[in-house]
């Protein structure tokens, strides 16, 4: 299945650094550097910022993590700063680690800055099978008033997938189709606010072969809890070198939401051909999670 993933890997190569680990004198640690997007919500306004470097340094002996953010801003008028959040306790899960903390005083230029006290922090770090390297999702609240959501420009959703397909013009529930094996990756282009949605192993009907497709040029905006993606009409393409258009399956009314590690997608798909209208228009609702369920080790 990896042969379908190379396009994603190529597109995100400029956004991720390699993961380093070392073991010295029985000390084991890991450093993960990711160029990540972040949004800042103050009141009813959410502002999306371009990617900056987030470094996650994990000390497995101590069970603690340090997070360094290079060039973060909480408003366009604020100068960019390098913020360090140190000694956050983490817990191992079946897919990676989970961090939760409250009332942390971060450091800027090695000095504690109480005015940026982090009221609460939540983070998940795991390995993506689609991308074959670490992914991280981070959110924190500054002084109970500023919410910061952090995610990589490429988001993957490969756990607990569920898809329901309904024939739009049919009242027969036997025509409904349920499918559990799809997975998704979303590449967010911060230069033009357009996303490419990669769909793996998708079927709209029992006898339809599973397909790997790209939904191109979907508009995205930041929300207080993640992202919303919308597009009135699009022609999907195959996930191959040529990006061959799949004109026989046009998509309309595409809407997707990303919030707290959950992707929900809704769209209509019309099978173009000689069939009767009742047989060729489908309503698709799907969801999948970025991380596996948080069962602790």
C-alpha positions in Angstrom: 0.0 0.0 0.0 3.0 2.3 0.5 3.3 2.9 -3.3 0.2 5.2 -3.0 1.8 7.4 -0.4 4.9 8.7 -2.1 3.2 11.9 -3.3 2.4 12.9 0.2 5.9 12.2 1.4 7.3 14.3 -1.3 5.0 17.2 -0.5 5.8 17.3 3.2 9.5 16.7 3.0 10.3 20.4 3.4 8.1 20.7 6.5 9.6 18.0 8.7 13.0 17.3 10.2 14.3 13.9 11.1 13.9 12.3 14.4 17.0 11.9 16.6 17.4 9.4 19.4 20.4 8.5 21.5 21.2 6.2 24.4 24.2 7.2 26.6 25.0 5.9 30.1 21.5 4.3 30.3 19.9 7.6 29.4 17.4 7.4 26.5 15.9 10.5 24.9 14.4 11.5 21.5 14.2 14.8 19.8 11.5 15.5 17.1 11.5 18.7 15.1 8.5 19.6 13.0 7.6 22.7 11.1 4.0 23.2 12.2 1.1 25.6 11.6 -0.6 27.2 14.5 -3.7 29.2 15.1 -4.4 31.7 17.9 -7.9 32.3 19.2 -8.7 35.4 21.2 -12.3 36.1 21.9 -14.2 35.4 18.8 -11.3 35.9 16.4 -9.0 33.0 15.2 -5.8 33.9 13.3 -3.8 31.3 11.4 0.0 31.7 11.3 2.6 30.2 8.9 4.7 27.2 10.0 7.4 27.6 12.6 9.7 25.0 14.2 8.4 23.1 17.1 10.9 20.8 18.8 9.7 18.0 21.2 12.5 16.6 23.3 11.4 13.4 25.2 13.3 12.0 28.2 12.1 8.4 28.5 14.0 7.8 31.7 12.4 10.7 33.5 9.0 10.5 31.7 9.2 14.2 30.8 9.2 16.3 27.7 10.5 19.8 26.8 8.8 21.8 24.0 10.6 24.6 22.2 8.8 26.9 19.9 10.9 29.1 17.6 9.2 32.3 16.4 5.8 32.1 18.0 3.4 35.1 18.1 0.1 35.5 19.9 -0.9 38.5 17.8 0.4 40.1 14.5 1.7 43.1 16.5 3.7 40.9 18.9 7.4 40.3 18.1 8.2 36.6 17.4 9.7 34.9 20.5 11.4 31.6 21.2 9.4 29.9 24.0 10.5 26.9 26.1 8.1 24.7 28.1 10.1 22.3 30.2 9.6 19.2 32.3 6.1 18.2 31.2 5.1 14.8 32.5 3.9 12.3 29.8 2.1 9.0 29.7 2.7 6.2 27.2 -0.3 5.1 25.2 -0.7 2.2 22.7 0.3 4.5 19.8 2.8 6.9 21.4 2.7 9.4 24.2 0.3 11.9 25.7 1.1 15.1 27.6 -1.2 17.0 29.9 -0.2 19.9 32.2 -1.6 23.0 34.0 -0.2 26.3 35.3 3.2 26.1 33.6 5.5 29.2 33.5 7.4 29.1 30.2 10.8 30.6 29.6 11.9 33.1 27.0 15.6 33.7 26.5 16.1 31.4 29.5 14.1 33.6 31.8 10.7 32.7 33.3 7.9 34.8 31.9 4.8 34.6 34.2 2.8 36.8 31.9 2.7 33.9 29.4 1.7 31.3 32.1 0.1 28.3 30.3 -3.1 27.5 32.0 -3.5 24.1 30.4 -1.6 22.1 27.8 -2.5 18.9 25.8 -0.4 17.1 23.3 -0.3 13.8 21.5 2.8 12.4 19.7 2.7 9.2 17.7 4.1 7.5 14.6 2.0 7.7 11.4 1.9 4.6 9.2 1.0 6.7 6.2 4.0 9.0 6.6 6.4 6.6 8.3 7.5 9.2 10.9 6.3 11.0 14.0 3.2 13.3 14.0 2.3 15.7 16.8 -0.8 17.7 17.8 -0.5 20.3 20.5 -2.9 22.8 22.1 -2.4 25.1 25.0 -4.1 28.1 26.7 -2.2 31.2 27.8 -3.5 33.0 30.9 -7.0 31.5 30.4 -7.6 33.8 27.5 -5.5 32.8 24.4 -6.0 29.4 22.8 -3.2 28.1 20.6 -3.8 25.0 18.3 -0.8 23.4 16.6 -0.7 20.9 13.8 1.5 19.8 11.0 0.7 21.0 7.4 0.1 17.3 6.6 -2.5 15.7 8.8 -3.2 11.9 8.8 -6.3 10.1 9.9 -5.9 6.4 9.9 -7.7 5.0 13.0 -11.3 3.9 13.7 -12.5 4.9 10.3 -16.2 4.7 9.5 -17.9 5.6 6.2 -21.7 5.6 5.5 -22.9 5.9 1.9 -26.6 6.5 1.0 -28.3 6.7 -2.4 -29.7 10.2 -2.5 -32.9 9.3 -4.4 -33.6 6.0 -2.8 -35.8 5.4 0.3 -34.7 1.7 0.5 -32.4 1.3 3.5 -31.0 -1.8 1.9 -29.2 0.4 -0.6 -27.1 2.0 2.1 -23.5 0.9 2.3 -21.1 0.9 5.3 -17.4 0.8 5.0 -14.6 0.8 7.6 -11.3 0.7 5.8 -10.7 4.2 4.4 -8.0 6.5 5.6 -7.1 10.1 4.9 -4.2 12.6 4.7 -4.7 16.3 4.3 -1.9 18.6 2.9 -2.5 22.2 3.9 -0.7 24.7 1.7 0.0 27.8 3.9 0.8 29.9 0.8 -2.6 29.9 -0.7 -4.9 28.3 1.9 -5.8 25.5 -0.3 -5.7 21.8 0.8 -5.3 18.5 -1.1 -7.3 15.7 0.6 -5.8 12.3 0.0 -8.3 9.4 0.3 -7.0 5.9 0.5 -9.0 2.6 0.0 -12.4 4.3 -0.5 -15.5 2.6 -1.9 -18.9 4.1 -2.5 -20.6 0.7 -3.2 -20.1 -3.0 -2.5 -19.1 -3.9 -6.0 -17.0 -0.8 -6.6 -13.2 -1.4 -6.4 -11.4 0.4 -3.6 -9.8 3.6 -5.0 -7.0 5.9 -3.9 -7.9 9.5 -4.8 -7.0 13.1 -4.3 -9.6 15.8 -3.8 -7.6 18.9 -5.1 -7.8 22.6 -4.3 -10.2 22.6 -1.3 -10.4 25.9 0.6 -9.5 25.7 4.3 -9.9 28.1 7.2 -8.8 27.9 10.9 -11.4 27.4 13.6 -11.0 27.7 17.4 -10.6 23.9 17.6 -8.9 23.0 14.2 -9.8 23.5 10.6 -12.8 23.6 8.2 -12.5 22.6 4.5 -15.1 23.4 1.9 -15.5 23.1 -1.9 -18.7 23.4 -3.9 -17.5 21.1 -6.8 -14.4 19.2 -7.7 -13.1 16.4 -9.9 -11.0 13.9 -7.9 -7.8 12.6 -9.4 -6.1 9.2 -9.0 -3.1 9.2 -6.6 -0.6 8.5 -9.3 2.2 10.4 -11.0 -0.1 11.8 -13.7 -2.9 12.6 -11.1 -5.4 11.2 -13.6 -8.8 12.9 -13.3 -11.7 10.7 -12.3 -14.3 12.5 -14.2 -16.8 9.7 -13.8 -17.1 10.4 -10.0 -17.5 14.2 -9.6 -17.8 15.5 -6.0 -20.1 18.2 -4.8 -20.9 19.9 -1.5 -17.6 18.9 0.1 -17.3 19.8 3.7 -14.8 18.5 6.3 -14.0 19.5 9.8 -10.8 18.7 11.9 -11.2 19.1 15.6 -9.4 17.4 18.5 -7.8 14.7 16.4 -11.1 13.8 14.6 -11.8 14.2 10.9 -15.5 14.3 9.7 -16.2 14.5 6.0 -19.5 15.0 4.1 -19.9 15.2 0.3 -22.0 14.0 -2.6 -20.7 11.8 -5.4 -22.4 11.4 -8.7 -21.6 8.3 -10.9 -21.7 9.7 -14.4 -23.0 7.2 -16.9 -26.2 5.8 -18.4 -27.7 4.6 -15.1 -31.0 6.0 -13.8 -30.6 9.0 -11.5 -31.7 6.8 -8.5 -28.7 4.6 -9.0 -26.0 7.2 -9.4 -26.1 9.9 -6.8 -24.5 9.1 -3.3 -24.3 11.0 -0.1 -21.1 10.1 1.8 -20.4 10.7 5.5 -17.1 9.6 6.9 -15.0 10.0 10.0 -11.5 8.9 11.2 -9.1 9.7 14.0 -5.6 11.0 13.9 -4.5 8.9 16.9 -5.5 5.4 18.1 -7.7 5.3 21.1 -6.0 6.4 24.3 -5.6 3.0 25.9 -2.7 3.3 28.3 0.1 0.8 28.3 
